[in-house]
Every structure is written in structure tokens, then in C-alpha cells.
Amino acid sequence: MPKHTITFATFFYNRAAELDVTVQSMIAASVPGTRIVVVDDGSTDDTAERLSKYAGSVEVMVQKNKGFTQSVVDLLQVADSEFVAICGSGDICHPERLKAQLEQLVSDPGLVFCGTASRNLDARTGRVIDTQVFAEGELRHLDFMDSPPFTHGSVMFRMDAFRAVGGYDARFKFSQDWDLWLRMLSVGRGYFLNRFLYDRRVLADGASFNAQKAEEQLLYKHAALHLHRAGQVGRDEFLLAVQHEKSGALPPALRHEIRRDLSTRYIKLILGGHAGEASKARTILLERHGGVEFPLGPVGGMLALAGKAGMNFQVLGRLARWAISVYRRTRKVVSE
């Protein structure tokens, strides 16, 4: 009988073409005691049909559409494993991932989760867009104030600590992981394993390339940070207001942070050649957030041209961050 047990889950909705690469990587990464669960969250494509060939290798669950957060909440309510690992739909786990994370968590009972370094890949070409790395070692609340040090799908966590803080909150459509890590750090410590054990494949339907999803993602990001800073006081009332009033429920300072972050996303969409979504982001900023913080003047035009010329995306990212940081020193908001 395995000494340790892991629930290893992924959730698919209309991404049938990405199914094989993810499921096969999960099978390759499994260790003794691993229960692999693939949830088809009400897909209308041929996800269920493609999953049939994995019967016997993984546990398949087909359900009506619930969305990611409610699906993972429901699955983990009845799971009885010691540890949990999530893999994003379309992403790739490296063969040593679970083994390395399990060893780290078992070696220190005070650790409640362990994330790893990852690569962001263009799903169409396999090109490395950029990487997500952090200093190896323990993680505390301060390490999550700007963004989590790791991507959600790279994490393994302890079930008992997860349940002690109430698990994922289904009211978070996005950034549910960020909210969870901040709460789990109240009962233990995190750890960053600085090894590339996870590849996040960037897909066209994700929040990275969708202006509307980006706005919602940033809304819930700042909701999670606000609740942490408030000591989770008034959590239910605040989240109810967020669900109904959106950014209007946030304090003015947080609304400004959303505008800043969405302005940055706007620039990144332009750099990535996503003109249509960039235009939508600009409209959202002008109509709902009081303007674009970083105007596309000479510097913005230079960045856009560099992007079209095929400059390395990591170099573009550094250039964009530099330009935005210089502009932010003026702390101005413009309406184009």
C-alpha cells in the first residue's frame, strides 16, 4: 500500500485538441498512490469521446458545466488523499514533478504547499514566451503581494491545510488560487522549488489574450488582496458586493490598481499582435475605469513596432515594463 496518496486532477471545457498532451504528461508524472482524475466540465466538443481511450488509466468524470472553481470544490469535497495536485487543461507536467514536490512536502510537515518554476509556451508553435522563476526556498505572505511566484497548475498542497482554511472559494471566478494560497499561509508555510517541472501552454481562449477575462481576473486578484489585508473581516459581504457591483465594490485605491494592471495588459496585447483584444481592452479602460494609464504615444508606438518586427518576447516584456514604470512615476491617467 502506498505510503502517501495524491489526488491529481485536471478540468477540461471545450479543449479536446489539448487533451492528449495534458493527460499523457500526468500519467508519466504519476507516482505510487496517485489518483488521476480528468473532469469533462460539460464540453460541447468531442472531449468525452477522446477521453474514452484513457479508461483504466485515469478516472474520467463527465458532468454538466459548472466552471473550474465549482468543479474543483466538488471534487475535493469527497477526495480522501493526503495531497492534491492540479494540472491546467492543455498544460504539461514534467515526469519528475510529483516525485520532487512530494519529497519536499514530506520532508517538512510545516509546508502546506509547493510550487515550481515553469515555462510559458506558445501552444501553436511550442516557442518559449517567457519563464516564471523565483528564489528557491520558503514562501510567505509578502511573496504574494504582486503576483503568486508560480502558476496555479504547478502546485501540490496538503489536503488537511486546504480544508482547515475552507478550501477554494467558488465565488472566485478567477484568482481562486491566489485567494487560497494567502489563506493557507495562515496555517503553514509555502515553498518554491526552482526547477522547471511544468509547462503552461498559452492558449488563445485564455485570460492572457482575452480583454474581458483579463478584467475579471484582475478584479478577483485585487479582491483576494483586499480580503487578506483586511484579515478576512467582512468576507461574505464584500464578495457579494464584488459579484454584483464588480470593481465598484472596491476601495478607490484598488480600482486604481486594476486600471494600472489592465493598462499593462493592454500594452501586452498590442505587443503580442492581438489588435482586436487590445481594442476591447482600451474600450473597457475608457468606459469602466476612467482611462488608459499608459498612452500609446511615441514609446508605445515603438513597443508596438518592436513587437511586429518579431523581437524576442522576453526582451519586449522588459522593455514594456521599463516604459510603464517610467510613465507611472508621473502617476497620471489619460483619456485617449
Salt bridges, closest charged atoms under 4 A:
GLU18 OE1 - ARG201 NH1 2.65
ASP20 OD2 - LYS53 NZ 3.20
ASP46 OD2 - ARG50 NE 3.08
GLU59 OE1 - ARG35 NE 2.81
ASP74 OD2 - LYS66 NZ 2.76
GLU82 OE1 - HIS4 ND1 2.84
GLU103 OE2 - LYS99 NZ 2.85
ASP108 OD1 - ARG189 NH2 3.08
ASP122 OD2 - ARG124 NH2 3.42
GLU138 OE1 - ARG140 NH2 3.08
GLU138 OE2 - ARG189 NH1 2.58
ASP169 OD2 - ARG171 NH2 2.76
ASP169 OD2 - ARG235 NH2 3.08
ASP179 OD2 - ARG183 NH2 2.83
ASP179 OD2 - ARG235 NH2 2.70
ASP199 OD2 - HIS94 NE2 3.20
ASP199 OD1 - ARG119 NE 2.88
ASP205 OD1 - ARG15 NH2 2.63
GLU215 OE1 - ARG288 NH2 2.61
GLU215 OE2 - HIS289 NE2 2.77
GLU216 OE2 - LYS173 NZ 3.36
ASP236 OD1 - ARG171 NH1 2.94
GLU257 OE1 - ARG260 NH2 2.68
ASP261 OD2 - LYS221 NZ 2.70
ASP261 OD2 - HIS222 NE2 2.91
GLU277 OE2 - LYS280 NZ 3.15
GLU293 OE2 - ARG328 NE 3.75
GLU336 OE1 - ARG282 NE 2.89
